[in-house]
Structures are given as structure tokens and as C-alpha cells.
Amino acid sequence: MASNPSRLIELTGNDLTFAQLYDVAFRGNRVALAPDAIERMNASRVVVERVVASGETAYGINTGFGKLASVRISAEQVRQLQVNLVRSHACGVGVSLSEPETRAMMLLRANALAKGLSGIRPQTVEALCAMLNAKVHPVIPSQGSVGASGDLAPLAHLAQVVIGEGHACLQGETLAGGEALRRAGIIPVALEAKEGLSLLNGTQGMLALLSLALYEADVAADTADVAAALSLDALRGSPGAFDARIMHARAYAGAATTARNLAHLNEGSQIRESHRAAEKDPRVQDAYSLRCTPQVHGAVRDSLVQAREIAAVELNSATDNPLVFARDGSGDIISGGNFHGQPLAMAADQVAIALATLGGISERRIEQMTNPLTSMLPAFLTPEPGLNSGFMIAQVTAAALTSENKTLATPHSVDSISTSGNQEDYVSMGMTGARRLQRMLGNLRYTLAIELLCASQGIDLLAPLQTGTLAKKAIAAVRAVSAKVIEDRPLAADIEAVSGLVANGAFSAILH
């Protein structure tokens, strides 16, 4: 993806794109509030201040929170209420979010507030933008959200640094939040009415993790097509099943894309043509893991598209509560449920199933190649089986990774547990659902790496016959970090190296 890290991204709350999100998360692009966003924020802030001055009761402005919503807070305690909210909700535990995940979460929260429906002052969000630009990254524990009433605990740890508390990373050093702001020249925010709640109440934790996972899942889907094309040639499979007429007869977009990729990658292959001419193949049809690759990979692609459509809506949504609607010098403050993460939780489950599916069919192709009963190649892809075990245990590793991903793909969005004195009695578990995606992606990358290694070895064993022109590029990438296996050696380092290439997009780039 082409990008310019020096390009300023203006936040309006209405038109943030995934490309901009990835630029900020991965490449450190700078951000600022757009002028029209500031106007809308100022208008909604007037509504909040009018409520505070009038003494009218409004949830989260001069009341307690959750089950304590019926407790009235005096005007003198409104500011302290917001600080107490941030401090009390900072209960996260576990491994901290990565730097890209943290930056994505900060950007998404700033953009949601820029929409102008939260009643927060522009200067509070400008402090968040300044933190992004100075690379002051709050330390945000990844566990503690049930995905409704927003990702409260993770966002509280973010908000702590905004007010000069908590902890943050700056230039590789973990500091007290106030010290990190001081070194960056950023003044901590003194929270006014509703601002603590506006910073905490939202779905940006799960959205950040889901959005980044979608980016990596696209790379994995392309890589899976490349790996499958190599496996097809290593197993001397037929490309006939990828005929465009078959795809048109059942017109799924994802299946058509994968079919085109497979055909294109193996164009010019001598292996299949030589085998077909010899008429030695007793198989009438290939195994499903080869023949049905477009249908399976395609379903994954279509599922990722659907999940991305849901996340795209959330990129520019107001997800806190209550929302402030300004109109003609006055306005309304309305309580609702936009903080509920169910859409994202279900999308995360969809992505998890897609990742488990890609790994599952990849492992079957690995087994096809390593099993001499199906491969028509030397047992376990070693020139001297018996003395050497070749890729026998690499297939076992792929099986272990695949089974682990199957269990991780168990839906999270159907779970719920009551919180906050039964006030918040149906929750989404969206953050938990999104959190497991990185682990699944890691497992999938290793599985695809093993398939790429096995397929490259299989094609090498068929020399002097050559594979397709584009497929050769993939094999060259593998061979740049892993030599052909002549006799047994530890393959852990090879798997790790090829997995790194998968993560960096080396194989998906061949298709683009």
C-alpha cells in the first residue's frame, strides 16, 4: 500500500478510511482535528454546559454511572466525578496492547469524538492527537473488557495518560503518564463535565484489534492462494476445476478471485503438461483440498469482505453514551446503546472462522504432499526416506497449529455475563473475540509457511520440470531463506523465516 508518512490526516468523524488507519497505526502519520469537526464539537459542548448550569439531570454529566445512574452529583463535584470515573475504570490486566494496536485505538477514539456528538471540548481531543503525533503511547492492558458499555477498562488506561496519570511508552521507555506528557511538551487535560465518560465509553478497543486483523487476514488470504498454487503443481493437480465458466455458474466473487489467482500463478507450468501427456495419473479428480480451493478460499474472502463492511461503519460512528445532538443554539442529550459491541463481536467471530478455515485446508494440502500414498513423491518429501524423516514432523506441527485455531474459532459473540449490578446484563465479549485473532493469525502464518516449504520441496523433486512463471517467484522467495532439504536438519528456523516473509507480504505481493 503506497503511503506518505508525512501526510497530515484530518479527522472529521465521518470519512476515516482503513488506509488512513493503517498509515497512522503502522507508519506514524500525523493527525489533527478538521475545522468543521471543531465547530460541531463546540456546538455540542454548549449543550452540555447549558445542562450543567441549569442543574437539569443528565446521565453521566451530573449522575453516577451504570447501576449508580440514579445517584445525583452536585455541581461542585462534576469535575471530580470525571476524574474518579477514569481512575476507577482503569482495572485492565494482562499483556499490553502492541504499539500499532494502541495507535489504532487512540486514532479511532479521537475520530469518534471528532464526530461532534459527544459533548467533549476540542482541546481534549487535540491532546489525544498531540500524543499520537509525539508517539506518547499509553500502556493499555489487553484484558478487562466485556465489550458493552464500550471497552471501558482499556479506554480508561488510555484516558489516564490524557489527564497525566497512568503509564506511557515514549522513545522505547516506559514512564509515568505525566512525565511522558512533560517530555513531549503536552499539557495534561483537566477534565470537565462528561469528558471522562466520553473518553471511556466506546468500542475502539475491539475495533482497533479487528481492523488490524483484517489487514493481516487479507495478506494471509493472498498467501494461501500462492501456497495452494504451488501445492497443486507439486501434486500434479489439474487446473481444470478453476475454469472461469465453473466460477460463473456459481458466481461468488471470492471464488472467482482465487480461481484466477491459481490459474495465473501456474501459467506456463511444465509439470502438469508433462504429467498429462504421459497419461500416467490414475486419479480422475483431485482431492477437495486442491479441487475445491476456490470455493473454500473464496468463502474466506467473501467472509472477510462482510466483516470489513461492518468495521467500516464503525470507523466513523459515535459509540458513547449519552449522545449530544445540537440544534439551533439548543439541543438534546439522549441515552442509548451505541457502545454495545455486538456487530463487531460477530464480525470478529466471522474472521476467526475464516482464519481457521484457511489453516484447515492448508494443513490438508500439506498432508497430501507428505503422504506417499497421495503425493506420488518420495515419502515425506525427502530424497532418501527411512534414513531421513524429511517433512514428517513439519506436517505434525501444522496439524497442531490447525487444531489450536479450530478451538480458538469457537464463537465469542454468543457468550454474555452480567455486570454492573445486573444493569449491563447482556454484553458482547467483542474485545475478547478480537483479541484472539492475533494468536490465530500467528498460527496461520506458520501453517502457510510449512505449506510453502513443502510445496517448494515437492516442485524441486520434480526437476528438471519447471513450475509456472509467477510460481517460480514464490519458490525463489522461499529458497532465499530456506535451502532445499537434501538430508535431515532442524526445520524450526526455516519455518520461522518463511513465516516472517508471509507476515511481510512477500508472497501476497506476487499477486499485485
N, C-alpha and C positions, 0 to 999 in steps of 0.2 A: 504494500500500500504506500503510495507516494505521500509524503507529508513534509511540512516545513515547521520544524520545532520552534522557530522564532515567531511564527504567526500567532497573533493575539486572537483568542476566541471570545466573542462577546456573548454573554448569557442573557437570554430573554425569557427563559422558562417555557418557550414554545417551539423551538426549532433545533434543539441539540441533536446531533446525529451520532451514530455509533463510531463513525470515522473520527469525529472530534473527541469523543470519549476516549478512544484508543490513543489518540495523539497526546492527550493530557496524561493518561494513565501510564503509558509506556515511554513517551518521548518528552514529557515535561513541558508541553506547550503552556504558554501563559494565558490567563483568563481575566476577564473583567465584566462588571455588570454593564449591560447596554443601557443607554439613556432612557429608552422607553420603559425598561424594567424598573428603573429607579422611580420614574413617575408613578407607575402602578403601585409600587411598594409604599411610596409616600402617601398615596390616596388611601390604601388600606390601613396604614398606620394611624391616620387621622381618625378612622372609625374606632380603633382600639383605644386611643387616648380619650376619645369622647366618652366611651363606656367607663373608663377608669375615673374620669372627672365627675360623671353623673352618679356613680355608685350603683348603677344597674348591674345585676348579677349576670355574669357570663362565664361559662366553663373555661377553666384554665387561665383565666385572667385574674379573677378575684375569688376563685374557689379552689378546693383541693383537687386531687387527680384520681381517676379510676373510681374505686369504691368510696373514696373520700370526696367525691364531687359535690356532696351536699354540705360540706364544711365551708362556711363563708370566711374569706380572708379580708382583713381590714386594708384600707388604702395605704397605711403606713408599712404594711408587711408585703405588699405586692412584689417589690424587687427581691426581697429575701426569699419569697416563695419560689421565684425562678431559679435562684442560685441553689436553694435546697433541692429542687427538682433534679438539677444536673448532678449534684453530689450524690443524692440518694439512689439515682438510677445507674450510677457507674459501678455495676456489680458483675461485669464481664469476667470470664475466666478462660484459661486455655491458651493455645498458641495464638500469637498476634497475627493480624492480617498482614499480608505482604505489602510492599510499597506500592505496586500497581493497584492492588485492591483498595488500599487506603486512599490513594489519589482518586480513584474512580468514585469511591464513596463520598469524598469531600466535594468533588465536582458535581455529582448528582444532587447532593443536598443543596448546594449553592444554586443550582439551576432550578430546582423545585421551588425554592424560596423566591427566586427571581420572577416567578410567575405572577407575584403580586397578590396572592390570595391568603397569605399567612399572617399579615399584620405585623411583620417584623421590619425594623429600620434597615435602610440600605447599608448603613455603616457597619452593621453587624455581619452582613453577608460579605461586604467588602473586606472585612478582616479575614474571613474564610478564604476569599480569593487571594489575599496577600499571603496567607500561609501556603497555599498551593504554589504561588509564584516563587516564594522563598524556599520552597521544599522543606517546610516545617510539617512533619508528618506525625500526627497523633499516634500513640501506641494504643491500638484497639484490639482487645482480646476478642477472639472469634466466636466464643460460646456465651450464651446467655439470652438469646432472643428466641421467642416462640412465634415470631412472625405476625403478630397482630398487636394493635396499638402501636404499630411500627416496630422497627428494630431498636427498641428503647435502650438496652444496655450498650450495644456498640455505638450508637449515636451519642449516648451520654459521655462516653470516653472521648469522642471527637469534640463534643461541646466543652468538655473540661479544659482543653487546651485553648479554645477560643476565649475563655474567661481567665486564662493564665494559671490554670491548675492542671492536674494530671501529669502525663509524661509524653514527650515527643522525641522523634529522631530528627537530627539536623546534622548534615555532613557526616553521617556514619556514627554519630554519638547520640546516646540516649540521655536526655536531660529532663529536668523538671519542666513542665509546660511553660511556666512563667519565664524561666531562663532561656528557653528556646525562642520565645517571642522577643525577649530583650535583645538577644544576639541578632535576630533578624530585623530588628527595628520596628516591630509591630506592637501597637498598644493593645493590651487585653481589653475585651469588651466588658462594660458594666451593664449587665442585663436589665432591661426594662420589662414592663408587663407583657406577658405572653411569649417573650423571646426564648426563654429556656425551653418551653413546650414546643415552639416552632422548630428549634434545632433538633429536638429529640424525636418528634412524632413523624415517622415516615418509613418508607420501605427501601431506603437507599443502601442498606447493608446487603440485603438479598439481591437487589437489582445490580449492584456492583459486581458481585460474585457471578451472578448469572450472565451478565453482559460479557465479562471477560472469558467465561467458559464457552460462550457461543463463538467467540473469536477463535479460540483454540479448537473447538469442535469442527469448525469449517476446515481448518488445516488438516485435522485428522481424517475427515471425510475424503478430501482430495488425496491424501496419502494412502488411504485404504484402497482407492481406485488404482493408484500406481502399484501398490503391493499386489493387488489381485491380478493386474495385467501381467506382472512378472510370473506369478504363480501359475497363471493359465498357460504361459509358454513353457515353464519348467515341467508342467504336467502334460504338455502337448494337447491342451484342450482346444475345443472348437470355438471360433468366434461367431459361428453362425447364429447362436442364440441372441446375439446383440444386434441383429438386423433391425434397421430403423422401422421396417414395416411391422415387426413384432411389437416394438415400443409404441408405435402409433395405434395399434389395436387395443392398447390399454394405456391411455395417454396420461401417465403420471410424469410430471416434469422432472422429478428427481431420477427416476429410472432412465429416462431419455438422456439425461446428462451423463450418468455413469456409463451407459452403453456407448455413447460417443467417446468418452474418455478411454474405455477399454479398447475399442476398435482403433482409435488414433494411436494409442501407445504401442500397439503391436503391429502397426503398419510396416510392411517390409520384412516381417519375420520369416527367416528361412526354416525355422524349426517346425512350425505347423505344416508348412507346404511340403517339406521333405517327408514328414511322417504320413501325411495324407496320400502322397504319391506312392509310398511304399505299400500302402494298404495292409499294414500290419496291426492296426489298432482294433482289438476285438470289441471295444466299447461302442455302443450305438449312441449313447448320450453321456455327457459328463455329469459328475456328481452335482448336487444342488449348490454346494458352496462355490462352484465355478459357474455353472449354467445360470443360476438364479442371482448372481451378483448384482445385476442392475435392479432387480426387484427388491433385494434386501438393502443394498447401499442406497438405492433410490428412496425407499421408505424412510431411511435415516435422514437423507437430505430434506425431504418434504417435512418431516417432523421438526427439524431444526429451523426451517423457514417459519413454521407456525409458532414456535417458541419465540423466535426473533420478533415476529409481529406483535406478540404480547409485550415483550420487553420494550419495543419501540414506543408503544403507547405510554408505558410507564416512564420513559426517559423525560417526557415533558408533561408530567402530571403533578398536580398538587395532592400530596398524600398525608397532610397533617390534619389536626382536628382541634378546635373548630376552624372552619374556613371563614375568611372575611371578604365579603363582597361589597365593594364601594360603588356608590352611585349618586351622582348629583349632590356632592357635598355631604351625603349621609351614607348609610349602608346597613348591611345585615351581617350578624355573626351567627353562623349556623353549624350545629354539631352534626357530624355524620360518621361514616366509616371508611373513608378512602385510605386509611392507614392499614387496612386488612390486606395481608399478603397472599390471599388465595390464588389470584391469577398467576402470580409469579411462582408460587409453590407448585402449582400444577404444571407450569412451563418447565420448571426445574426437573420435575419427575419425568416429563417428556424427554428432556435432554439426557437424563440418566439412562433411560431405556434405550435411547439411540446409541449412546456410547457402549452400553453392554452388548447391544446387537452387533455393532461393528467389530468388537473384540471377539464375540462368539463365532462369527463366520470366518474371521481371520484365523482363529485357532483351528477350525476345521480344515482350512486350506493347508495350514502347517502340518497337520496330521496326515493329510493326503500326500504331501511331499515326502515326509519322513518314513512313511509306512511302505515297505517294498511291495506289499500286496496291491497297492493302489497307484504307486508312483511310476512304475517301470523304470526306476532309477536305483542305483545301489542303496542298500538298506541304510537308513538314517543319513543319507547324503554324504557318506564317506567312501572314498575310493577303495578302502580295504576294511570292510565291515567285519566285526569279530574282534580283531586286534584293536580296532578303533570303534568308539561309540558314536562319533560324529555329532549329529544334532539331536540325539535321543533325548537328552535332558533339557535341551532348549525347548523342545515341544512340551515337556512336563512343566517347565516354568510358564509357558504360555497358557497351559491348562489351569495352573494355579491362579494366574492373574485373571483369566476369564471367569473362573468360578467366583473369585472375590468380587468382581464387578457385577456379577449376577445378583449377589446378595446386597450389594450397595444400591442396586437399582430398585430395590423394594420401595414402593411409593411412600413418600413422607406426607403428602398433602391430605391424605385421608386420616391422619392422626390429629388428635387435638387433646389438650389438657387444660382444665380450667385454672385461671389465675386471677389475682386481684380480688379476692373475696367473692369469687363467682360472678363478678361484674363482667370480666373478659372471659366468657365461658366457652367460646369456640374460636380457636386460633389456627393458624395456617401451617406452622412449622416450616415456613418458607426459607428462613435463614439456614436451618439445618439441612433442608433439601438442596440448597445452593452450595453449602459448604462441602458436601461430599463429592461435588463434581470435579474439583481439582485432583483429588485422590484417584478418581475413576479415569481422568484424562492421563494421569501418570501411568496407570496400569495399561491403558490402551496404547499409549506410545511405545511401551516396552513390547507389547504383543505385536504391534505392527513392525517394530524393529526386528523381531525374531522372524516374522514372515518375510521381510525384505532380505534378511540374511539367508534364509533357507531357499528362497526363490533365486537369488543370485548364485548360490552354490549349485542349485539344480541346473540352471542355464549353463553355468560353466562346465558342468559334467556332460553337457550335450555338444560341446565344441567338437569340431570347428563350425558347426551350425550357429548362426547368429540370430539374435532376437531383433525386435523392431528398433527403428532409429531412436525414437524417444525413450523406449525402454532401456536402451543402452546407456542413456544419460543417468537413469536411476541406478543402474548397476555400477557405473563409474563412481557415483557418489558413495555407494556402499563400499566399493573397493578402495576408495581414498582413505577409509578409516578401518577397514577390515579386509585382510588378505584372504584369498581362497583357502579353505581348510583342507590341507593335504593329510595331516595326521592330527591326532587329538591335542587340543590346547584349551585352557580355560576360556570360555566364551563370554564371561560376565562383562569384561571390558569392551568387547565388540558390541554387545547388546546395548551397553550404556552409550557408546559413541554413536551408534546409529539412531538410538532414541533421541540423542541431542540434535541430530540432523532433522529428525521428524519434528521436534519442537520448534526448530528454527525455520521451518517451512521449506527445507531444501527439496523435498520431493513434491510438495504441493505446487511449488513454483514451476515445475516442469510442465504443468497443465495450463499455465497462464502466461 
